Amino acid sequence: MTINESLKTIRQIKGLTQEDVAKQLGVTRQTISSYESNRTQPDLETLKHLAKIYDVELNDILYGKSKMQIKRRVIKIVAVITAANLMACNLLQSIIFWVLDTYFVVETGVVTESTRPIIDTRFALLDIRGIIERYSLFSFIVCCIILLILLVILERPVSIVTKLKYLAILVIGSAVTILPWTFFDNIYGFYDYSITAISNLIFAFIMIINQPGSLQVSINNCGA
């Protein structure tokens, strides 16, 4: 992490605006913005003053290794893994449903020797889909619990806006990995495709909205 990135990250963690820091440092807001955007480099004395304002060690700014920054990186990684795991499981289940109804369609009627292999394959794929579904539910719950534990130990409480941003990422990602497949399936419907994802999203909504700690997950950094 560069010095300008450290300055911006630590300021955000401390809940200060650029104007707040500028007033305490005795400079303009544009000067702080210039430091954080790497247009100019603060000298050593200025860095010492900034470290005092942020109540951190000078090395935390120089090397980006403060406990706060490490926690923030870990939370960002866990948040990304949680979302990616959900999307991957949604996609795999959707593909299995689509493959079943595209390549292994069985007409109603008596089971014959010619249809038995297709039926056996359908059951095998449905078993695989069941395993993925159980894994999705379990792993998502575990990831959410780990994420929320990490969030509780952060210094500042989370805003409802940041919570909703992360939930929006989960909802949009789920829709992208599920909805397109339902348009080409004449057997399984939206409910069959989305029930696991909906269960996970409801759990995430309840846990995150009611979470008492912080959700400074760097969601903004994910889009940066």
QUIRA-V998413 format. One record per backbone hydrogen bond with DSSP energy under -1.0 kcal/mol. CO is the residue of the C=O (numbers start at 1). NH is the residue of the N-H. Records with the same first field share a line. If there is no record, write none. Layout:
CO->NH + NH
This chain:
2->6
3->7
4->8
5->9
6->10
7->11
8->12
9->13
10->14
11->16
17->21
18->22
19->23
20->24
21->25
22->26 + 27
28->32
29->33
30->34
31->35
32->36
33->37
34->39 + 40
43->47
44->48
45->49
46->50
47->51
48->52
49->53
50->54
51->56
58->62
59->63
60->64
66->70
67->71
68->72
69->73
70->74
71->75
72->76
73->77
74->78
75->79
76->80
77->81
78->82
79->83
80->84
81->85
82->86
83->87
84->88
85->89
86->90
87->91
88->92
89->93
90->94
91->95
92->96
93->97
94->98
95->99
96->100
97->101
99->103
100->104
112->116
115->119
116->120
117->121
118->122
119->123
120->124
121->125
122->126
123->127
124->128
125->129
126->130
127->131
128->132
129->133
130->134
131->135
132->136
133->137
134->138
135->139
136->140
137->141
138->142
139->143
140->144
141->145
142->146
143->147
144->148
145->149
146->150
147->151
148->152
151->154 + 214
159->163
160->164
161->165
162->166
163->167
164->168
165->169
166->170
167->171
168->172
169->173
170->174
171->175
172->176
173->177
175->179
178->181
181->184
182->185
189->193
190->194
191->195
194->198
195->199
196->200
197->201
198->202
199->203
200->204
201->205
202->206
203->207
204->208
205->209
206->210
213->158
215->217
218->222
219->223
